């Protein structure tokens, strides 16, 4: 770990450098992907959180048994890109159609309930379309250019992908609003519970995905 105090390090660097930090940030709803350039101190203050408490949790993780496999800074660019495609791109392509199916069923069956996530299915369909286009641009254009050894700062597509990541973050926020922040209503059916569980997993996966691209791949020297 760097010697810089935890509160002065960025969320992105902490997420990369401390195994388990992303789980902790998810718990506190800290944006370490699109907002990864914020320092922990500033991000906690803006969210009204106890920065010292979060730092204490991170400090405990530093001294916990480490799994070297979680440090993606130590792998080659090729291995990182393969991981991004296999662990996230292909997973999102399976997650979104299923979430869309569940959302449509919940909206149809429970339309009369005030907690019904009206509009969620349409929003997920739009997200799926935008994300598929985004992932294809990465797989067909950006990733091959990076693997040719061109530094990220010399590739205009990198800034376009960063912009689209921000849009994905905004879409996630809207998804959470439509899903009522995933607060589970009383006496809901298994389909509704499955929808909430799937949305929670998708949100975490997409944030982790964007984090690895924004805070590592797009800053990484070829190699």
C-alpha positions in Angstrom: 0.0 0.0 0.0 1.2 3.6 -0.7 2.2 5.6 2.4 -0.3 8.4 1.5 -3.0 8.5 4.3 -6.1 6.6 3.3 -8.4 9.7 3.4 -6.1 11.4 0.8 -6.1 8.6 -1.7 -8.7 8.3 -4.5 -11.5 5.8 -4.3 -10.2 4.3 -7.5 -6.7 3.7 -6.2 -8.0 2.3 -3.0 -10.3 -0.1 -4.8 -7.3 -1.3 -6.9 -4.9 -1.4 -4.0 -6.9 -3.0 -1.2 -8.5 -6.4 -1.8 -12.1 -6.2 -0.5 -12.3 -2.4 -0.8 -15.0 -2.5 -3.5 -17.3 -4.5 -1.3 -16.8 -1.9 1.5 -17.5 0.9 -0.9 -20.7 -0.8 -2.1 -21.8 -1.0 1.5 -21.4 2.7 1.9 -22.8 3.5 -1.6 -19.5 5.3 -2.5 -19.0 5.7 -6.3 -15.5 4.3 -6.9 -16.1 3.7 -10.7 -17.2 6.9 -12.4 -16.4 8.9 -9.2 -13.1 7.1 -8.7 -11.0 10.2 -8.9 -12.5 11.6 -5.7 -10.4 11.2 -2.5 -12.0 9.1 0.2 -12.1 12.1 2.5 -14.0 14.3 0.1 -16.3 11.5 -1.1 -17.3 10.6 2.5 -17.8 14.3 3.4 -20.0 14.8 0.4 -22.1 11.8 1.3 -22.4 12.7 4.9 -20.5 9.6 6.0 -18.0 9.0 8.8 -14.7 9.0 6.9 -12.8 7.7 9.9 -15.1 4.7 10.2 -14.6 3.8 6.5 -10.8 4.3 6.8 -10.8 1.9 9.8 -12.6 -0.7 7.7 -10.0 -0.3 4.9 -7.2 -0.5 7.4 -8.5 -3.8 8.6 -8.6 -5.1 5.0 -5.0 -4.1 4.5 -3.9 -6.5 7.3 -6.4 -9.3 6.3 -5.1 -12.4 4.5 -4.6 -11.3 0.9 -5.6 -13.1 -2.3 -3.1 -12.0 -5.0 -5.6 -12.9 -7.7 -7.7 -9.9 -6.8 -4.9 -7.5 -7.7 -5.5 -6.8 -11.4 -2.6 -4.4 -11.5 -0.2 -7.4 -11.6 -1.6 -9.0 -14.8 -0.9 -8.3 -18.4 -3.1 -6.0 -20.4 -4.2 -9.0 -22.5 -5.3 -10.9 -19.4 -7.1 -7.8 -18.0 -9.0 -7.3 -21.3 -9.9 -11.0 -21.4 -11.2 -10.8 -17.8 -13.3 -7.7 -18.7 -14.9 -9.5 -21.6 -15.5 -12.8 -20.0 -16.4 -11.7 -16.5 -18.4 -8.6 -17.3 -19.3 -8.2 -21.0 -20.6 -11.7 -21.4 -22.2 -11.7 -18.0 -24.1 -8.4 -18.7 -25.3 -10.0 -21.9 -27.0 -12.7 -19.8 -28.1 -10.5 -16.9 -30.0 -7.8 -18.8 -32.4 -10.0 -20.8 -33.3 -12.0 -17.7 -33.8 -8.8 -15.6 -36.0 -7.4 -18.4 -38.1 -10.6 -18.4 -38.5 -10.4 -14.7 -39.4 -6.7 -14.7 -42.0 -7.1 -17.4 -43.6 -9.9 -15.4 -43.6 -7.9 -12.2 -45.0 -4.8 -13.9 -47.8 -6.8 -15.6 -48.8 -8.9 -12.6 -48.5 -6.2 -9.9 -49.5 -3.1 -11.8 -52.1 -2.2 -9.2 -49.6 -2.0 -6.3 -48.2 1.4 -5.5 -44.7 -0.1 -5.0 -44.7 -1.6 -8.6 -41.6 -0.5 -10.5 -43.5 1.1 -13.4 -41.2 1.9 -16.3 -38.4 -0.3 -15.1 -38.7 -2.8 -18.0 -38.5 0.0 -20.6 -35.5 1.5 -18.8 -33.7 -1.9 -18.7 -34.4 -2.4 -22.4 -32.8 1.0 -23.2 -29.8 0.2 -20.9 -29.3 -3.2 -22.7 -29.3 -1.5 -26.1 -26.8 1.2 -25.0 -24.5 -1.2 -23.2 -24.4 -3.6 -26.1 -23.3 -0.9 -28.5 -20.7 0.3 -25.9 -19.3 -3.2 -25.4 -19.1 -3.8 -29.1 -17.1 -0.6 -29.6 -14.7 -1.7 -26.9 -14.3 -5.2 -28.2 -14.0 -4.3 -31.9 -12.2 -0.9 -31.8 -10.7 0.2 -28.4 -9.4 -3.1 -27.0 -7.5 -4.1 -30.2 -5.9 -0.6 -30.4 -4.8 -0.9 -26.8 -3.3 -4.3 -27.5 -1.3 -2.8 -30.3 0.6 -0.9 -27.7 -0.9 2.5 -28.2 -1.0 4.4 -24.8 -4.6 5.2 -23.6 -3.9 8.9 -23.5 -3.3 8.8 -27.3 -6.6 7.2 -28.1 -9.7 9.4 -28.5 -12.0 6.4 -28.0 -10.9 6.3 -24.4 -12.5 9.6 -23.6 -15.7 8.5 -25.5 -15.8 5.3 -23.4 -15.3 7.4 -20.2 -18.3 9.6 -21.2 -20.4 6.6 -21.9 -19.4 5.1 -18.5 -20.8 8.3 -16.9 -24.0 7.7 -18.8 -24.2 4.1 -17.6 -23.7 5.4 -14.1 -26.6 7.8 -14.6 -28.7 5.0 -16.0 -27.9 2.9 -12.9 -29.1 5.7 -10.6 -32.3 5.9 -12.6 -32.7 2.2 -12.4 -32.4 2.4 -8.6 -35.0 5.1 -8.5 -37.5 3.1 -10.5 -36.8 0.0 -8.3 -37.3 2.2 -5.2 -33.7 1.7 -4.1 -34.3 -2.0 -3.9 -36.4 -1.7 -0.7 -38.4 -4.9 -0.7 -42.1 -4.5 -0.3 -44.0 -6.8 2.0 -45.6 -10.0 0.8 -44.0 -10.0 -2.7 -43.8 -12.9 -5.0 -40.7 -14.9 -5.8 -40.4 -13.2 -9.2 -40.2 -9.8 -7.5 -37.6 -11.0 -5.1 -35.6 -12.5 -7.9 -35.8 -9.2 -9.7 -34.5 -7.3 -6.7 -31.6 -9.8 -6.2 -30.7 -9.6 -9.9 -30.7 -5.8 -10.0 -28.5 -5.7 -6.9 -26.0 -8.1 -8.5 -26.1 -6.3 -11.8 -25.4 -2.9 -10.2 -22.4 -4.2 -8.3 -21.1 -6.0 -11.4 -21.4 -2.9 -13.6 -19.7 -0.7 -11.0 -16.8 -3.1 -10.6 -16.6 -3.4 -14.4 -16.4 0.4 -15.0 -13.9 0.7 -12.1 -11.5 -1.7 -13.7 -11.7 0.1 -17.1 -11.6 3.7 -15.8 -9.2 3.3 -13.0 -6.8 0.7 -14.4 -7.1 -0.2 -18.1 -7.5 3.4 -19.3 -4.5 4.5 -17.2 -2.4 1.4 -17.8 0.9 1.4 -19.7 1.0 -1.2 -22.5 2.4 -4.5 -21.5 
